[in-house]
């Protein structure tokens, strides 16, 4: 006896049921994927912090250079280099052996900047705050910290941030003006309006941003880099995030 074939109506019903199931399941799968990426990102940041702490233990409390010049935690690749060259720049930094030579922890898994033969983009997601022995802070009215003991509130002072440099490489350090309370460099928000921060006591956490002007400015850097401008003064009624980041920025005032 031959089996009966599906009728057109039955086939359409099956397709409709599958479509409905997909519509129900896809958002849940996307949420699960996003959550896994957030967990992975926090884990990567925590690993960087552990390496950062191990380095200072080996050097009598001196913290690793947070710039991208020779003799710092990473080296600077050319903006237009491919990922292999940008990975070599990471490996040439002083921190690499302290993180178990794991190149993957320098990148957030949600970072959408993919390698392209036409538009090479950054491999490394994370940067060090300028005040943590990074770029000279004189232009921003502060002195860099060079010793771990200079960090008076390590559980509140962040070291690593997810940065969004639009030039194809996270150049130098993450900078802001903690005295005037203005932004210089944008942060990456690959987790919607959230970013991971790594703190001087070794812990890492996902922070949710609240200031819409700051979120919009960072999103412009992420998705419209050609028309982005560095530096932003938040309006007087939208300063929650600048206050938070100023409070945790590791630095010593010039005055």
C-alpha positions in Angstrom: 0.0 0.0 0.0 1.4 3.4 -1.0 1.7 6.0 1.7 -0.4 9.1 1.1 1.4 12.3 0.1 0.9 15.6 1.9 -1.7 17.8 0.3 -0.8 21.4 -0.4 -3.0 22.6 2.5 -1.3 20.2 4.9 2.1 21.3 3.8 1.2 24.9 4.2 -0.1 24.2 7.7 3.2 22.5 8.6 5.2 25.4 7.3 3.0 27.8 9.2 3.5 25.9 12.5 7.3 25.9 11.9 7.2 29.6 11.3 5.3 30.2 14.5 7.7 28.1 16.5 10.7 29.9 15.0 9.1 33.3 15.9 8.7 32.1 19.5 12.1 30.5 19.8 14.4 33.0 18.0 14.1 35.8 20.6 14.8 33.3 23.4 17.8 31.9 21.6 19.1 35.5 20.9 18.7 36.3 24.6 20.6 33.2 25.6 23.3 34.1 23.1 23.6 37.6 24.4 23.7 36.4 28.0 26.5 33.9 27.1 28.5 36.7 25.4 28.1 39.0 28.5 29.4 36.2 30.8 32.3 35.6 28.4 33.1 39.3 28.3 33.2 39.6 32.1 35.4 36.5 32.3 37.8 38.0 29.8 38.0 41.2 31.7 38.6 39.3 35.0 41.4 37.4 33.4 43.0 40.7 32.2 42.7 42.0 35.7 44.3 38.9 37.2 47.3 39.3 34.8 47.5 43.0 35.7 47.7 42.2 39.4 50.3 39.5 38.8 52.5 41.9 37.0 52.5 44.4 39.9 53.3 41.6 42.3 56.4 40.8 40.2 57.5 44.5 40.1 57.2 45.6 43.7 53.8 47.2 43.3 54.6 49.1 40.1 51.7 48.8 37.7 52.1 48.0 34.0 52.2 50.8 31.5 48.7 51.4 30.2 49.7 53.2 27.0 50.4 51.5 23.6 54.0 52.7 23.1 56.9 50.2 23.4 57.3 48.9 27.0 53.6 49.0 27.8 50.9 46.3 28.3 50.3 46.1 24.6 52.0 47.6 21.5 50.3 49.7 18.9 49.6 48.2 15.5 49.1 50.3 12.5 45.5 51.4 12.0 45.2 49.5 8.7 47.0 46.3 9.8 45.2 43.0 9.5 44.3 41.0 12.5 47.5 38.9 12.5 49.6 42.0 12.8 47.3 43.4 15.5 47.5 40.1 17.4 51.3 40.3 17.2 51.1 43.8 18.7 49.2 42.4 21.7 51.7 39.5 22.1 54.6 42.0 22.1 53.2 43.7 25.2 54.4 43.2 28.7 51.1 41.7 30.0 50.8 38.9 27.5 52.7 36.3 29.5 50.8 37.2 32.7 47.5 36.2 31.1 48.7 32.8 30.1 49.3 33.9 26.5 45.6 33.7 25.7 45.0 36.2 22.9 41.3 35.7 22.9 40.8 37.4 26.3 41.7 40.8 24.7 38.5 40.8 22.7 34.9 40.9 23.7 33.0 38.1 21.9 30.2 40.5 21.1 32.5 43.0 19.4 31.1 43.4 15.9 34.3 44.9 14.3 35.3 42.0 12.0 38.4 41.8 9.9 37.8 43.0 6.3 40.2 43.3 3.4 38.5 46.6 2.6 38.2 48.2 6.0 40.6 46.6 8.6 39.3 47.2 12.1 40.4 46.7 15.7 40.9 43.2 17.2 41.5 44.4 20.8 38.3 45.6 22.6 39.9 46.6 25.9 41.9 49.6 26.9 43.4 50.7 30.2 42.2 53.9 31.9 44.7 56.7 31.2 45.3 57.5 34.9 46.5 53.9 35.5 50.0 54.6 34.2 48.7 55.3 30.8 49.0 58.3 28.5 50.2 61.5 30.2 47.3 63.1 32.0 48.7 66.7 31.9 46.3 67.7 29.1 43.4 66.6 31.2 44.6 68.1 34.5 45.8 65.0 36.3 48.9 63.0 37.2 49.1 59.2 36.3 49.3 56.7 39.1 52.3 54.4 38.8 52.1 52.3 42.0 49.3 50.0 43.2 49.4 51.7 46.7 48.3 55.0 45.1 44.9 53.4 44.3 43.0 54.3 47.5 39.7 52.6 46.6 40.7 49.6 44.4 37.2 48.1 44.5 35.7 51.3 43.0 38.5 52.3 40.6 38.4 50.7 37.2 41.4 49.8 35.1 40.1 48.1 32.0 37.2 49.4 29.9 35.7 48.4 26.5 36.8 51.2 24.3 35.5 52.2 20.8 38.3 54.0 19.0 37.1 54.7 15.5 40.6 54.7 13.9 41.0 51.0 13.5 43.0 50.4 16.7 42.5 51.4 20.3 45.3 53.9 20.4 46.9 55.0 23.7 44.6 54.8 26.8 41.0 55.5 27.6 40.8 59.2 28.3 38.4 61.5 29.9 38.7 64.8 31.9 38.0 63.9 35.5 38.4 67.5 36.6 36.0 69.2 34.1 33.9 66.0 33.9 33.9 65.7 30.1 34.3 62.8 27.8 37.3 62.4 25.4 37.1 58.7 24.2 33.9 56.7 23.6 33.2 53.4 25.2 32.0 50.3 23.3 28.5 49.1 24.1 28.3 45.8 22.4 25.9 44.6 25.0 23.1 47.1 24.2 23.6 49.9 26.7 26.1 48.0 28.8 29.9 47.7 29.0 32.3 45.6 31.1 34.7 47.3 33.5 37.6 45.7 35.3 38.4 47.1 38.8 41.8 47.4 40.6 40.8 44.8 43.3 40.5 42.2 40.5 36.7 42.0 40.0 34.9 42.7 36.8 31.3 43.7 36.2 28.8 44.7 33.5 27.7 48.3 34.0 24.5 49.7 32.6 24.7 53.2 31.2 21.9 55.7 31.8 22.8 59.0 30.1 21.1 59.0 26.7 23.5 61.7 25.4 26.5 59.4 26.3 24.8 56.3 24.8 24.0 58.1 21.6 27.6 59.5 21.3 29.1 56.0 21.8 26.7 54.4 19.4 27.7 56.9 16.7 31.3 55.9 17.2 30.3 52.2 16.8 28.0 52.5 13.8 28.8 55.8 12.1 32.6 56.2 12.7 33.2 58.3 9.6 31.1 61.2 11.0 32.1 60.7 14.7 34.0 63.4 16.7 36.0 62.7 19.8 35.2 64.8 22.9 31.7 65.4 24.3 30.4 67.6 27.2 27.3 66.0 28.6 24.3 68.3 29.2 23.5 69.4 32.7 20.5 67.2 33.1 22.2 64.1 31.7 25.3 63.6 33.8 24.8 60.3 35.6 27.4 58.4 33.6 30.0 61.1 33.7 29.7 61.3 37.4 30.0 57.6 37.8 33.1 57.3 35.6 34.8 60.4 37.1 34.4 58.8 40.6 36.1 55.6 39.5 38.8 57.1 37.2 42.2 56.3 38.7 44.3 59.5 38.9 45.9 62.2 41.1 44.9 65.8 40.6 47.6 68.2 39.4 46.3 70.8 42.0 
